[in-house]
Amino acid sequence: MFEWSEQHKTVRQMFRKFCDQEVVPHLDALDVGEQLPYPIMRKFFATFGLGEMSLMEYEARMASLEAREAALARGEAPGADKGPRRPKAFDAQAADMAAMKALPVIELSRHVPGLVTAMGVSVGLTAGAIMARGSMAQRRRFVPELLKLDKIGAWAITEPSAGSDAFGQMHTTARIEGEGFVINGQKTFITNGPHADTIILYARLDRGGDDAAERPVVAFILDGDTPGLTRAKAFRKMGMHASPTGELFLDDVRVGMDRLMGETLDGIEGGRQAAKATFGQERIGVAAMALGMIERCLELSVQYARTRVQFGRPIGEYQLIQLKLAKMAVARQNVENILFRSFAQAGAGQNPSLTEASAAKLYCAQVTMEVCLEAVQLHGGYGYMAEYRVEQLARDAKVLQIYGGTDEIQISQIARDLLGV
Ligand SMILES: Cc1cc2nc3c(=O)[nH]c(=O)nc-3n(C[C@H](O)[C@H](O)[C@H](O)COP(=O)(O)OP(=O)(O)OC[C@H]3O[C@@H](n4cnc5c(N)ncnc54)[C@H](O)[C@@H]3O)c2cc1C
């Protein structure tokens, strides 16, 4: 069974202190989108050396990928000479590291989940996708700057008429022309879109003459200032104001083969697979956000239930209020257990299946929404006021049920898996 270690608890306290000093004073400005999240993200990374830590991990991964490539070039199957495979022992360090990586997400989400969304898309999705599917040259060129937050990343698949059916309805095309591509289309709801320096953009490959619906999906790595790429200012939205969301317009954007993810047209169906792998990663990440948001709501609600007196007694003495608190505590425990399972899987060298990640996201998103709304209710009129912070968390929570695949899409993924269809 996984449990937080003393080291995790100590690190958590350090993050909490940072949030109290560096994040909480800016909550109002972040919540109306007056202040961008990037300077705080960079300060957070610099304070705890998170960029350097990610770079060390990156270097180790690159060294192992290079060794593998060299072995392949010599015609050797990597690892073939190591004898029969033994079952891998549980790697407690890997489980601990997975938990350590969740701590910034949990702690920042207690106050400003939008900042976590902006950070997660830049580091987790953008750098993560290039690390998973880019060529060695692309990994070297784009990943270190993203990991250090010197550059901000965006991951663009959604289009005005292609949301849940992102692949089926995708209209953005990349036409092959000479040695490169000409990209035309539009993307919407793109986190960091208005500010990103590095954008992963999905498009259908137009080789001329083929059926539009049959065209393979490919990904490109674009610079934010590529000629022909324009963006509108960030949308006004319900919550998550600390993460700017916007549109991208592509008008004859010309790029070379070096911008095609993987730099080769061999196995081009990879774009779709790469996007699916990223969905799984994104979905499990929601559990850590959910834990931070639920913990904060529970903490504020317990405090309020103890001190708010009505009809001569603290409201916490009324059973209807106790029910709300108890349900929040159960939600907290369930979400934490989902996270603990994902840490244990990391220790066992496994990834959750797409269906398991969908189930985790569905549950965590729904229960976070319920807890945040109940926290507002428990605070009465004060809960509706910005100063008490639960209304912001409630507005922020809604999008957990929409982005990274809506609740309905998670449900259909789970059901299709059950039915084998
Ligand atoms: C704040 C925010 C940030 C985002 N960031 C990004 C980003 O960085 N990159 C990116 O590419 N996208 C991003 N998105 C887009 C997000 O992933 C989509 O909004 C989401 O996938 C839903 O697509 P849609 O909005 O077009 O809704 P639609 O797909 O049009 O859905 C409308 C409704 O129909 C339901 N529905 C659709 N299909 C089915 C079905 N088969 N069965 C049952 N019900 C169905 C949906 O669940 C929903 O209730 C972001 C969205 C938001 C709001």
The ligand as a Gaussian input file, in Angstrom:
#p B3LYP/6-31G(d) Opt

LIG

0 1
 C      -10.713000      25.879000     -20.546000
 C      -10.492000      24.913000     -21.665000
 C       -9.191000      24.561000     -22.024000
 C       -8.970000      23.690000     -23.094000
 N       -7.678000      23.423000     -23.496000
 C       -7.474000      22.707000     -24.621000
 C       -6.151000      22.552000     -25.149000
 O       -5.160000      23.000000     -24.571000
 N       -5.995000      21.883000     -26.323000
 C       -7.041000      21.356000     -27.008000
 O       -6.820000      20.776000     -28.071000
 N       -8.312000      21.486000     -26.541000
 C       -8.546000      22.148000     -25.381000
 N       -9.828000      22.304000     -24.897000
 C      -10.943000      21.734000     -25.655000
 C      -11.644000      20.566000     -24.966000
 O      -10.850000      19.424000     -24.997000
 C      -13.009000      20.402000     -25.653000
 O      -13.790000      21.510000     -25.275000
 C      -13.686000      19.113000     -25.279000
 O      -13.004000      18.011000     -25.800000
 C      -15.156000      19.080000     -25.744000
 O      -15.289000      19.468000     -27.074000
 P      -16.388000      20.583000     -27.473000
 O      -16.188000      21.703000     -26.565000
 O      -16.306000      20.821000     -28.926000
 O      -17.788000      19.924000     -27.133000
 P      -18.618000      18.898000     -28.052000
 O      -17.757000      17.756000     -28.447000
 O      -19.307000      19.634000     -29.116000
 O      -19.695000      18.364000     -27.010000
 C      -20.914000      19.041000     -26.703000
 C      -21.699000      18.121000     -25.752000
 O      -22.036000      16.893000     -26.426000
 C      -21.533000      15.791000     -25.702000
 N      -21.108000      14.740000     -26.629000
 C      -20.283000      14.845000     -27.677000
 N      -20.126000      13.656000     -28.261000
 C      -20.882000      12.772000     -27.570000
 C      -21.137000      11.380000     -27.657000
 N      -20.561000      10.604000     -28.603000
 N      -21.964000      10.810000     -26.747000
 C      -22.546000      11.542000     -25.781000
 N      -22.340000      12.881000     -25.630000
 C      -21.512000      13.469000     -26.512000
 C      -20.357000      16.338000     -24.904000
 O      -20.051000      15.517000     -23.794000
 C      -20.895000      17.717000     -24.517000
 O      -21.733000      17.584000     -23.413000
 C      -10.076000      23.137000     -23.803000
 C      -11.373000      23.450000     -23.395000
 C      -11.595000      24.325000     -22.363000
 C      -13.006000      24.661000     -21.989000

